[in-house]
Amino acid sequence: MGDAANGGVFRFTGGIESITDGQTLWVRGEDLTVPVSLEKTKCWLLPIHEGEGVPDAPEQIRWNRVSTLSEGARVFIGGVLKTQDERLNFVSTKEKPLMVIFYNCPDSVLTGGIIRAARTRNEYWNNFTPISIAIGALALIYMAASFLNRPAFRMTVITALVAIFVPILPMFPPGLLFTVLYRRMTWQARKYRAYWDIARLPMRYLQPGEDSCVLSNGEKYGFIKYSSLNDSGEQAGRRLPPEAEQEKIPFLIPEFTKEGKKTPLYFFGVLAEDSSLPVRSKDPFVSFGLLPDSPKRLARRYAIKAYTLELIAWAVLFLGIGINVIFIFQILSLLWGVSF
């Protein structure tokens, strides 16, 4: 946060009201409507379908496509808020680019949804990948054609021709099985990376060694540590108050539920004086829910799992590619009588 007159950083949520001048988006909040300059601004669309556990990967859209979105669609804005022409206006600067996210989920799950959705995308495939593959293939074709009529370089020609098809080699048998295993393991690794981030998220307001703090809106935020739950739903040590069972307190990491967990519980939320349990903050982006262990231990555990699975996955992928290459060379040796 900061002073709007001096270009402070703020966040704002609301619904689309209108678009003027083709590049100014007006967003209506509870009691305020602010303009957002979309020129040179990266806009993202986060499709989260109701009833699905994992949202789709965020899609970057051009600011001039925003006009196709319906009025009232939810939008999150984060960036510099300046006073221009006697009115507050969100603008994008080189030092602090504006972030605009369109979404269709409750505000309270937006942060976790963005983290999980962003981790589902394979970061090794982007807009430049097809171009680089095409340039590499053309270079290899030129190399093969240059040595085609020179018998002494037959091995060079064969190697270049095989290398052309390396990007698609994982999709052919017998290495296809290894590719399937690679995709499953990388998916699981990306999920662990998302859980790694989510486990650290509730601690973003707390200083190291502290279990509570005061938020910018004046609320006291922190956590209460409880013992593990036994099979009957009661704790072996400090009892979770009965109202906790009625409130259906969510676990911040989706794969965990209350039944049968033996690890300590960390309950994050606003520490209100009139409640024995943490409660939801007025700010929907403040974490509220349970973690099945210490955030630090959880984050370390998920980091180890993610890195280990990624290393194994890449080893499996290269093993499949190697098997396919050997298979192709064996076929070529039988067809052309080449001795390797």
Residue pairs with C-beta under 8 A, 6 or more apart in sequence:
1 8
1 9
1 10
1 216
2 8
2 9
2 10
4 10
4 81
4 82
4 83
4 88
5 82
5 83
7 80
7 81
7 82
7 93
8 80
8 81
9 78
9 79
9 80
9 81
9 96
10 78
10 79
10 81
10 90
11 76
11 77
11 78
11 285
12 27
12 29
12 34
12 76
12 77
12 78
12 81
12 90
13 29
13 74
13 75
13 76
13 77
13 107
13 284
14 27
14 28
14 29
14 30
14 33
14 34
14 74
14 75
15 27
15 28
15 71
15 72
15 73
15 74
15 75
16 25
16 26
16 27
16 28
16 66
16 69
16 70
16 71
16 72
16 73
16 75
17 26
17 27
17 28
17 33
17 71
18 26
18 71
19 25
19 26
19 66
19 67
20 26
20 35
22 64
22 67
23 37
23 38
23 39
23 63
23 64
24 35
24 36
24 37
24 38
25 35
25 36
25 38
25 66
25 75
25 100
26 33
26 34
26 35
26 36
27 33
27 34
27 35
27 36
27 75
27 77
34 77
34 81
34 88
34 89
34 90
35 87
35 88
35 89
35 90
36 77
36 89
36 90
36 98
36 100
37 89
37 90
37 91
37 92
37 98
38 63
38 64
38 66
38 100
39 63
39 92
40 63
40 92
41 63
41 92
41 97
41 98
41 100
42 60
42 97
42 98
42 99
42 100
43 60
43 61
43 62
43 63
43 65
43 66
43 100
43 101
43 102
44 58
44 59
44 60
44 61
44 99
44 100
44 101
44 102
45 58
45 59
45 60
45 61
45 101
45 102
45 103
46 55
46 56
46 58
46 59
46 101
46 102
46 103
46 104
46 105
46 110
46 113
46 114
46 117
47 55
47 56
47 59
47 104
48 55
48 56
48 103
48 104
48 105
48 109
48 113
48 117
49 55
49 56
53 254
54 116
54 117
54 120
55 105
55 113
55 116
55 117
55 120
56 117
56 120
57 117
57 118
57 120
57 121
58 101
58 114
58 117
58 118
58 121
61 102
63 100
66 102
69 102
73 102
73 104
74 102
74 103
74 104
74 105
74 107
75 100
75 101
75 102
75 103
76 99
76 100
76 101
76 102
76 103
76 110
77 90
77 98
77 99
77 100
78 98
78 99
79 90
79 91
79 92
79 93
79 96
79 97
79 98
79 99
80 90
80 91
80 92
80 93
80 96
80 98
81 88
81 89
81 90
82 88
82 89
82 91
83 89
84 91
90 98
91 98
92 98
101 110
101 114
103 110
103 113
105 113
106 284
107 284
107 285
108 280
108 284
108 285
108 288
110 284
110 285
111 201
111 285
112 198
112 201
112 252
115 194
115 197
115 198
115 201
116 191
116 194
116 198
118 194
119 190
119 191
119 193
119 194
119 197
120 187
120 190
120 191
120 194
122 186
122 190
133 167
137 164
137 167
140 160
140 161
140 163
140 164
141 160
141 164
143 156
143 160
144 156
144 157
144 160
144 161
144 164
147 153
147 156
147 157
147 160
148 157
154 338
155 338
158 329
158 332
158 338
162 325
162 328
162 329
166 321
166 325
169 175
169 321
169 324
169 325
170 176
170 178
170 179
170 182
170 317
170 320
170 321
170 324
171 179
172 324
174 323
174 324
174 327
175 319
175 320
175 321
175 322
175 323
175 324
175 327
176 320
177 320
178 316
178 317
178 319
178 320
178 323
179 317
179 320
181 313
181 316
182 313
182 314
182 316
182 317
182 320
185 309
185 310
185 312
185 313
185 316
186 309
186 310
186 313
188 309
189 305
189 306
189 307
189 309
189 310
189 313
190 306
192 302
192 303
192 305
192 306
192 309
193 302
193 306
195 253
195 255
195 298
195 302
196 299
196 302
196 303
196 306
198 252
198 253
199 252
199 253
199 291
199 295
199 298
199 299
199 302
200 295
200 299
201 252
201 287
202 223
202 252
202 266
202 268
202 287
202 291
202 295
203 295
203 296
205 213
205 215
205 221
205 286
206 212
206 213
206 221
206 222
207 213
210 222
211 222
211 223
211 225
212 220
212 221
212 222
212 223
212 271
213 220
213 221
213 222
214 220
214 221
215 221
215 270
215 281
215 283
215 286
217 281
217 282
217 283
219 270
219 281
219 282
219 283
219 286
220 270
220 271
220 272
221 268
221 269
221 270
221 271
221 281
221 286
222 268
222 271
222 278
223 266
223 267
223 268
223 269
223 278
224 266
224 267
224 271
224 277
224 278
225 238
225 264
225 265
225 266
225 267
226 235
226 237
226 238
226 240
226 264
226 265
226 266
226 267
227 235
227 236
227 237
227 238
227 264
227 265
228 235
228 236
228 261
228 262
228 263
228 264
228 265
229 235
229 240
229 258
229 259
229 260
229 261
229 262
229 265
230 236
230 262
231 259
231 260
233 245
233 258
233 259
234 240
240 265
241 276
241 277
243 276
243 277
244 277
247 277
249 267
249 277
249 289
249 290
250 288
250 289
250 290
251 257
251 258
251 289
251 290
251 291
251 292
252 268
252 287
252 289
252 290
252 291
253 291
253 292
253 298
256 290
256 292
258 290
261 292
263 292
263 293
264 292
264 293
264 294
265 290
265 291
265 292
266 290
266 291
266 293
266 294
266 295
267 277
267 278
267 289
267 290
268 278
268 287
268 288
268 289
268 290
268 291
269 277
269 278
269 279
269 280
269 281
269 286
269 287
269 288
269 289
270 278
270 279
270 280
270 281
270 286
270 288
271 278
272 278
272 279
278 288
279 288
280 286
280 288
281 288
291 298
292 298
293 301
329 340
332 338
333 339
333 340
